[in-house]
Amino acid sequence: MYKNQLQELAQRSCFNLPSYTSIQEGPDHALRFKATINFNGKIFETPHYCSTLRQAAHSAAEVALNSLSHRGPSYSLVTKILMSHCRFYF
């Protein structure tokens, strides 16, 4: 859900689409992943390692959206996107 919201924000704001990179560590049978996102020149990273690459990317997108939504009125579009998606879950 967060990855989709971040992509929608980029498209609505005419920003470049988010760019994801990942780091993996651990033995093959117990890999752990972290992801970073470059979004409009800012870097956001997962706060912890995740058990799958998908979870790591999702976590990084959540960090990005939370950070952007707390930056004031210029990011009101973030709040609108988050609210439009949240209403379907209540």
C-alpha positions as CSV (number, residue, x, y, z in Angstrom):
1,M,0.0,0.0,0.0
2,Y,2.7,2.5,0.9
3,K,4.7,1.9,-2.3
4,N,1.6,2.6,-4.3
5,Q,0.8,5.8,-2.4
6,L,4.4,7.0,-2.9
7,Q,4.2,6.3,-6.6
8,E,0.9,8.1,-6.8
9,L,2.3,11.1,-5.0
10,A,5.2,11.2,-7.5
11,Q,2.9,11.1,-10.4
12,R,0.5,13.7,-9.1
13,S,3.4,16.1,-8.1
14,C,5.3,15.6,-11.4
15,F,8.3,14.2,-9.4
16,N,10.5,11.4,-10.7
17,L,9.2,8.0,-9.7
18,P,10.8,6.6,-6.5
19,S,14.0,4.7,-7.0
20,Y,14.6,1.7,-4.7
21,T,17.8,0.0,-3.7
22,S,18.4,-2.8,-1.3
23,I,21.0,-4.3,1.0
24,Q,21.0,-8.0,2.0
25,E,22.9,-9.7,4.7
26,G,23.1,-13.1,6.3
27,P,23.4,-16.7,5.2
28,D,21.3,-17.9,2.3
29,H,18.9,-19.7,4.5
30,A,18.3,-16.6,6.7
31,L,18.7,-13.5,4.5
32,R,17.7,-10.1,5.9
33,F,17.0,-7.0,3.8
34,K,17.0,-3.2,4.1
35,A,15.8,-0.9,1.4
36,T,16.4,2.8,0.6
37,I,14.3,5.0,-1.6
38,N,15.5,8.1,-3.5
39,F,12.4,10.3,-3.8
40,N,12.7,13.7,-5.2
41,G,16.3,14.0,-4.2
42,K,15.7,12.8,-0.6
43,I,16.8,9.4,0.7
44,F,14.6,7.3,3.0
45,E,15.7,4.0,4.6
46,T,14.0,1.2,6.5
47,P,14.6,1.5,10.3
48,H,15.4,-2.2,10.7
49,Y,16.1,-5.3,8.7
50,C,13.1,-7.2,7.2
51,S,12.8,-10.9,6.3
52,T,11.8,-10.2,2.7
53,L,12.8,-7.6,0.1
54,R,9.2,-6.7,-0.4
55,Q,8.7,-6.0,3.3
56,A,11.8,-3.8,3.2
57,A,10.7,-1.8,0.3
58,H,7.2,-1.4,1.8
59,S,8.8,-0.2,5.1
60,A,11.0,2.3,3.4
61,A,8.0,3.7,1.5
62,E,6.2,4.0,4.8
63,V,9.1,6.0,6.3
64,A,9.1,8.3,3.3
65,L,5.4,9.0,3.4
66,N,5.4,9.6,7.1
67,S,8.4,11.9,6.8
68,L,6.9,13.9,3.9
69,S,3.5,14.2,5.6
70,H,5.1,15.9,8.6
71,R,6.9,18.6,6.7
72,G,4.1,21.2,6.6
73,P,1.6,22.7,4.2
74,S,3.7,22.2,1.1
75,Y,3.2,18.5,1.5
76,S,-0.6,18.7,1.9
77,L,-0.9,16.4,-1.2
78,V,0.7,13.6,0.8
79,T,-2.0,14.0,3.5
80,K,-4.7,14.0,0.8
81,I,-3.4,10.8,-0.8
82,L,-3.0,9.1,2.6
83,M,-6.5,10.0,3.7
84,S,-8.1,8.9,0.4
85,H,-6.5,5.5,0.8
86,C,-7.3,5.2,4.5
87,R,-11.0,5.7,4.2
88,F,-11.3,2.4,2.5
89,Y,-9.9,0.6,5.5
90,F,-12.3,1.9,8.2
